[in-house]
């Protein structure tokens, strides 16, 4: 469950570092890897605060902070999903890609 469910507490690095603990370094790596993309914290009542990483048009992924862990939701366009399903190098993703909700 997201640890940032209070609309008034926006996740900033100092707070995230405390909640993410040892996995904070992976959050920093995600930010570094996606530095050319826009990043925007959004709040929803059902999920809480989620970081959207996007190219101003489409989302690349969503980062949900949790206590000592995090969840990343990837967005894959249909044409890319079909290509990934044909790629044997990512066969470990095939079940997830087959069961994707549109």
Backbone as a chain_set.jsonl record, in Angstrom:
{"seq": "XXXXXXXXXXXXXXXXXXXXXXXXXXXXXXXXXXXXXXXXXXXXXXXXXXXXXXXXXXXXXXXXXXXXXXXXXXXXXXXXXXXXXXXXXXXXXXXXXXXXXX", "coords": {"N": [[0.844, -1.183, 0.0], [0.469, 2.231, -0.749], [2.478, 4.582, 0.909], [2.053, 7.225, 1.031], [-0.6, 8.681, 1.45], [-1.804, 10.901, 2.379], [-3.069, 13.847, 1.273], [-1.926, 16.302, 1.772], [0.75, 15.929, 2.259], [3.289, 16.006, 0.288], [5.397, 13.85, -1.5], [8.694, 14.35, -0.988], [12.25, 14.273, -1.563], [13.688, 13.978, 0.938], [11.749, 12.939, 2.684], [10.941, 10.703, 1.227], [13.303, 9.219, 1.289], [13.407, 8.363, 3.943], [11.102, 6.698, 4.072], [11.447, 4.852, 1.939], [13.846, 3.682, 2.563], [16.377, 1.275, 2.271], [15.929, 0.91, -0.45], [15.892, 3.352, -1.623], [18.016, 4.167, -3.215], [17.484, 2.94, -5.651], [15.311, 4.345, -6.516], [16.546, 6.805, -6.964], [18.182, 6.0, -9.058], [16.26, 5.393, -10.977], [15.266, 7.972, -11.449], [17.557, 9.145, -12.532], [17.995, 7.558, -14.819], [15.781, 8.215, -16.288], [16.033, 10.897, -16.858], [15.624, 12.599, -19.056], [12.938, 12.744, -19.35], [9.727, 14.106, -18.374], [8.643, 14.66, -15.027], [6.099, 14.179, -12.686], [4.314, 14.576, -9.757], [1.292, 13.148, -8.804], [-1.872, 13.174, -7.204], [-4.308, 10.882, -6.084], [-7.425, 9.906, -4.659], [-7.862, 7.173, -4.384], [-5.362, 5.911, -4.616], [-3.297, 7.535, -3.644], [-0.253, 9.452, -3.521], [1.503, 9.436, -6.575], [4.206, 9.122, -8.761], [4.391, 10.291, -11.949], [6.051, 9.536, -14.868], [6.801, 10.898, -17.879], [6.545, 11.75, -21.43], [5.513, 14.227, -22.086], [3.336, 13.648, -23.614], [2.593, 10.881, -23.515], [2.52, 8.488, -20.866], [5.407, 7.006, -19.469], [6.001, 5.461, -17.239], [4.688, 4.706, -13.936], [5.425, 5.532, -10.65], [5.059, 4.274, -7.495], [5.439, 5.011, -4.206], [6.225, 3.019, -1.351], [6.394, 1.624, 1.963], [9.664, 0.849, 2.561], [9.789, -0.283, 0.051], [8.717, -0.203, -3.411], [6.463, 0.359, -6.139], [6.335, -0.091, -9.597], [4.567, 0.865, -12.338], [4.359, 0.026, -15.604], [3.811, 1.455, -18.812], [2.726, 0.269, -21.858], [2.493, 0.568, -25.226], [0.173, -0.802, -27.63], [1.286, -1.737, -30.119], [3.974, -1.99, -29.415], [3.759, -3.84, -27.364], [3.006, -6.141, -28.741], [5.341, -6.605, -30.217], [7.127, -7.115, -28.135], [6.053, -9.494, -27.19], [6.831, -11.192, -29.203], [9.519, -11.314, -28.832], [12.051, -13.297, -27.73], [13.992, -12.784, -25.85], [12.841, -11.437, -23.773], [11.118, -13.206, -22.589], [10.349, -13.776, -20.009], [8.561, -11.814, -19.377], [6.323, -12.326, -20.844], [3.9, -13.637, -19.91], [2.784, -11.66, -18.231], [2.449, -9.626, -20.114], [0.598, -10.787, -21.823], [-1.661, -10.862, -20.256], [-2.445, -8.266, -19.911], [-4.416, -5.394, -19.092], [-6.559, -3.432, -21.022]], "CA": [[0.0, 0.0, 0.0], [1.182, 3.496, -0.829], [2.643, 5.191, 2.233], [1.742, 8.65, 0.902], [-2.026, 8.801, 1.173], [-2.248, 12.209, 2.849], [-2.974, 14.811, 0.173], [-1.147, 17.458, 2.204], [2.17, 15.577, 2.384], [3.845, 15.676, -1.023], [6.653, 13.111, -1.349], [9.944, 14.995, -1.382], [13.352, 13.327, -1.397], [14.015, 13.7, 2.343], [10.702, 12.068, 3.232], [11.032, 9.444, 0.486], [14.481, 8.484, 1.766], [13.013, 7.701, 5.192], [10.127, 5.643, 3.83], [11.964, 3.817, 1.041], [14.966, 3.001, 3.213], [17.465, 0.745, 1.445], [15.624, 0.925, -1.882], [15.915, 4.736, -2.107], [19.03, 4.256, -4.283], [16.858, 2.531, -6.907], [14.498, 5.499, -6.902], [17.483, 7.763, -7.545], [18.606, 5.45, -10.343], [15.128, 5.583, -11.879], [15.263, 9.384, -11.83], [18.715, 9.377, -13.389], [17.768, 6.863, -16.077], [14.684, 8.873, -17.007], [16.226, 12.342, -16.689], [15.135, 13.369, -20.211], [11.483, 12.747, -19.302], [9.064, 14.951, -17.379], [8.204, 13.945, -13.833], [5.026, 14.931, -12.06], [3.602, 13.889, -8.692], [-0.161, 13.291, -8.879], [-2.578, 12.586, -6.074], [-5.672, 10.393, -6.258], [-7.969, 9.391, -3.4], [-7.793, 5.711, -4.325], [-3.992, 5.405, -4.587], [-2.391, 8.444, -2.948], [0.706, 10.125, -4.394], [2.177, 8.598, -7.571], [5.059, 9.894, -9.664], [4.21, 9.962, -13.368], [7.198, 9.866, -15.714], [6.161, 10.964, -19.192], [7.205, 12.526, -22.483], [4.557, 15.317, -22.323], [2.167, 13.107, -24.311], [2.248, 9.561, -22.989], [3.254, 8.055, -19.682], [6.389, 5.932, -19.593], [5.73, 4.601, -16.094], [4.175, 5.315, -12.713], [6.189, 5.096, -9.479], [4.265, 4.373, -6.266], [6.285, 4.732, -3.045], [5.677, 2.23, -0.26], [7.375, 1.541, 3.034], [10.78, -0.045, 2.246], [9.633, -0.843, -1.285], [7.98, 0.648, -4.336], [5.809, -0.337, -7.242], [6.438, 0.631, -10.859], [3.613, 0.433, -13.356], [4.832, 0.402, -16.934], [2.815, 1.599, -19.863], [3.24, -0.285, -23.105], [1.543, 0.721, -26.328], [-0.199, -2.096, -28.207], [2.247, -2.187, -31.135], [5.195, -2.403, -28.705], [3.416, -5.05, -26.611], [3.06, -7.255, -29.693], [6.76, -6.851, -30.52], [7.729, -7.746, -26.956], [5.574, -10.875, -27.141], [7.602, -11.957, -30.19], [10.931, -11.26, -28.467], [12.38, -14.368, -26.777], [14.877, -12.263, -24.799], [12.017, -10.966, -22.642], [10.075, -14.223, -22.396], [9.902, -13.715, -18.613], [7.472, -10.828, -19.317], [5.242, -12.701, -21.737], [2.632, -13.869, -19.198], [2.25, -10.356, -17.817], [2.034, -8.894, -21.304], [-0.603, -11.427, -22.366], [-2.78, -10.608, -19.357], [-2.571, -6.826, -19.7], [-5.752, -4.812, -19.218], [-6.577, -2.236, -21.878]], "C": [[0.889, 1.245, 0.0], [1.282, 4.114, 0.562], [2.356, 6.693, 2.196], [0.295, 8.828, 0.492], [-2.604, 10.12, 1.666], [-1.999, 13.236, 1.748], [-2.063, 15.985, 0.508], [0.345, 17.186, 2.344], [2.687, 15.088, 1.041], [5.183, 14.964, -0.826], [7.85, 13.909, -1.883], [11.078, 14.045, -1.01], [13.676, 12.99, 0.056], [13.012, 12.736, 2.974], [10.761, 10.7, 2.547], [12.189, 8.585, 0.991], [14.153, 7.73, 3.052], [12.086, 6.518, 4.936], [10.677, 4.509, 2.969], [13.137, 3.048, 1.641], [16.034, 2.564, 2.233], [17.185, 0.801, -0.051], [15.58, 2.349, -2.456], [16.917, 4.89, -3.249], [18.441, 3.854, -5.633], [15.925, 3.622, -7.433], [15.391, 6.553, -7.56], [17.961, 7.296, -8.923], [17.495, 5.601, -11.387], [15.082, 7.029, -12.37], [16.401, 9.703, -12.791], [18.507, 8.769, -14.778], [16.724, 7.574, -16.932], [14.812, 10.396, -16.985], [15.732, 13.176, -17.862], [13.608, 13.465, -20.239], [10.962, 13.697, -18.223], [8.63, 14.07, -16.207], [7.192, 14.818, -13.099], [4.349, 14.07, -10.997], [2.117, 14.197, -8.831], [-0.784, 12.592, -7.69], [-3.961, 12.11, -6.506], [-6.136, 9.81, -4.925], [-7.786, 7.885, -3.273], [-6.379, 5.17, -4.163], [-3.074, 6.247, -3.711], [-1.462, 9.097, -3.96], [1.433, 9.122, -5.279], [2.981, 9.518, -8.483], [4.847, 9.387, -11.086], [5.445, 10.433, -14.127], [6.691, 9.776, -17.148], [6.956, 11.829, -20.17], [6.337, 13.709, -22.946], [3.313, 14.856, -23.07], [1.692, 11.827, -23.636], [3.107, 9.232, -21.775], [4.227, 6.932, -20.047], [6.154, 4.93, -18.464], [5.17, 5.426, -14.939], [4.925, 4.697, -11.533], [5.332, 5.334, -8.24], [5.159, 4.029, -5.078], [5.532, 3.967, -1.959], [6.73, 2.168, 0.831], [8.388, 0.443, 2.733], [10.658, -0.767, 0.901], [8.891, 0.155, -2.164], [7.369, -0.225, -5.42], [5.985, 0.529, -8.484], [5.447, 0.016, -11.831], [4.094, 0.937, -14.706], [3.654, 0.559, -17.878], [3.45, 1.131, -21.162], [2.153, -0.124, -24.169], [1.348, -0.621, -27.027], [0.814, -2.595, -29.24], [3.561, -2.644, -30.493], [4.954, -3.695, -27.927], [3.518, -6.272, -27.524], [4.5, -7.602, -30.064], [7.455, -7.539, -29.352], [7.296, -9.212, -26.832], [6.306, -11.773, -28.144], [9.08, -12.067, -29.828], [11.232, -12.312, -27.396], [13.29, -13.889, -25.645], [14.101, -11.774, -23.587], [10.857, -11.937, -22.382], [9.542, -14.228, -20.959], [8.758, -12.712, -18.43], [6.217, -11.271, -20.06], [3.913, -12.937, -21.026], [1.987, -12.563, -18.762], [1.719, -9.573, -19.007], [0.772, -9.475, -21.932], [-1.841, -11.072, -21.557], [-3.034, -9.125, -19.096], [-4.019, -6.377, -19.908], [-5.661, -3.569, -20.076], [-7.49, -1.189, -21.302]], "O": [[1.922, 1.291, 0.667], [0.299, 4.166, 1.3], [2.413, 7.357, 3.23], [-0.002, 9.095, -0.672], [-3.767, 10.426, 1.401], [-0.859, 13.464, 1.344], [-1.49, 16.597, -0.393], [1.126, 18.119, 2.528], [2.545, 13.915, 0.696], [6.019, 15.436, -0.055], [7.984, 14.11, -3.09], [10.88, 13.116, -0.226], [13.916, 11.826, 0.374], [13.393, 11.827, 3.71], [10.645, 9.665, 3.204], [12.061, 7.366, 1.105], [14.574, 6.587, 3.228], [12.268, 5.45, 5.521], [10.405, 3.339, 3.236], [13.39, 1.901, 1.271], [16.543, 3.372, 1.454], [18.121, 0.745, -0.849], [15.269, 2.535, -3.632], [16.679, 5.676, -4.167], [18.862, 4.381, -6.663], [15.772, 3.795, -8.642], [15.031, 7.123, -8.59], [18.123, 8.103, -9.838], [17.769, 5.904, -12.548], [14.884, 7.282, -13.558], [16.219, 10.449, -13.753], [18.81, 9.401, -15.79], [16.786, 7.532, -18.161], [13.81, 11.105, -17.083], [15.444, 14.359, -17.684], [13.048, 14.189, -21.063], [11.677, 14.042, -17.282], [8.298, 12.897, -16.378], [7.394, 16.018, -12.914], [3.869, 12.975, -11.288], [1.725, 15.357, -8.959], [-0.298, 11.56, -7.227], [-4.692, 12.821, -7.195], [-5.331, 9.283, -4.156], [-7.578, 7.377, -2.171], [-6.203, 4.077, -3.625], [-2.156, 5.707, -3.094], [-1.832, 9.279, -5.12], [1.917, 8.094, -4.805], [2.493, 10.561, -8.919], [5.088, 8.219, -11.39], [5.833, 11.598, -14.033], [6.214, 8.729, -17.587], [7.894, 12.532, -19.796], [6.439, 14.132, -24.098], [2.334, 15.597, -23.151], [0.533, 11.712, -23.237], [4.263, 9.644, -21.676], [3.906, 6.036, -20.828], [6.111, 3.72, -18.687], [5.176, 6.656, -14.962], [5.042, 3.475, -11.437], [4.926, 6.464, -7.968], [5.596, 2.885, -4.947], [4.361, 4.233, -1.688], [7.855, 2.623, 0.627], [8.039, -0.735, 2.655], [11.353, -1.753, 0.656], [8.49, 1.225, -1.706], [7.724, -1.393, -5.581], [5.803, 1.745, -8.426], [5.481, -1.183, -12.111], [4.219, 2.143, -14.917], [2.635, -0.12, -17.75], [4.556, 1.538, -21.518], [1.037, -0.622, -24.017], [2.239, -1.47, -27.019], [1.162, -3.775, -29.228], [4.191, -3.584, -30.977], [5.839, -4.546, -27.841], [4.05, -7.31, -27.129], [4.835, -8.778, -30.206], [8.273, -8.437, -29.55], [8.082, -10.064, -26.418], [6.387, -12.985, -27.944], [9.814, -12.833, -30.452], [10.722, -12.223, -26.279], [13.352, -14.524, -24.592], [14.65, -11.705, -22.487], [9.76, -11.526, -22.004], [8.407, -14.64, -20.721], [8.056, -12.763, -17.42], [5.161, -10.654, -19.918], [2.882, -12.469, -21.509], [0.777, -12.385, -18.907], [0.671, -8.934, -18.924], [-0.032, -8.741, -22.507], [-2.942, -10.99, -22.101], [-3.757, -8.771, -18.164], [-4.739, -6.894, -20.762], [-4.775, -2.738, -19.876], [-7.637, -0.112, -21.881]]}, "num_chains": 1, "name": "protein.A"}
